[in-house]
Amino acid sequence: MLGSTFRALDAALQARDICTHTHCQRVIYYSLRLGRMMGLSDHELVTLERGVFLHDIGKIHMPDSVLLKPGLLSETERTVMQQHSQIGYEMLRHNPLLTDAAEIVLTHHERYNGSGYPMGLQGDDIPLGARICAITDTFDALTSIRPYRTPMSFQDACDYIQSERGRHFDPHIVDMFTALPASQWQEVHRLASTSTALANLFQAA
């Protein structure tokens, strides 16, 4: 039953914005690699995979003028876009099998120093899965093509993650992430771009 729910949400996301869909697939791979390095349990990895897969699902309700804008967002547009985490949470929170994943969806834009949104959570008050997703989501955004900028190299993106240690990102998770050479994260990116992460997710569900 949950597998069919994932397929429906996956199809909706693909139809709405294929770039967001492929971004989510890559972030799944980054997150699971990092989660295994951290020694997460099987249950924690399942929750992480579901939350990361769905972290941008609220974007299907964003207006085209914001979601598909080929350039930087204005302050007003950015405020609208920031609503996607709350919208995604509301879409999922009533499903008892997705309660923990919904918390990742809600809080993946929180920052370790409390300057994030939507609630301004700080430190360990941010769910662990969301603290992992914050790093992997940012890393994929930095290394992906955007209409308004060229992608960073994988090494430069790793350096940026390190520079935000203790501000945007959990210091311990940053240390785990940067312990893996940039070349290996680049290999994870290659695997995510050529494999079937979502098919595996559906089977697990």
ABEGO torsion letter per residue (X at the ends): XAAAAAAAAAAAAAAABAAAAAAAAAAAAAAAAAAAAAGBBAAAAAAAAAAAAAAAAAAAABBAAAAABBEBBBAAAAAAAAAAAAAAAAAAAABAAAAAAAAAAAAAABBAAGABOAAGBBEAABBAAAAAAAAAAAAAAAABBBAABBBBBAAAAAAAAAAABGBABBAAAAAAAAABBAAAAAAAAAAAAABBAAAAAAAAX
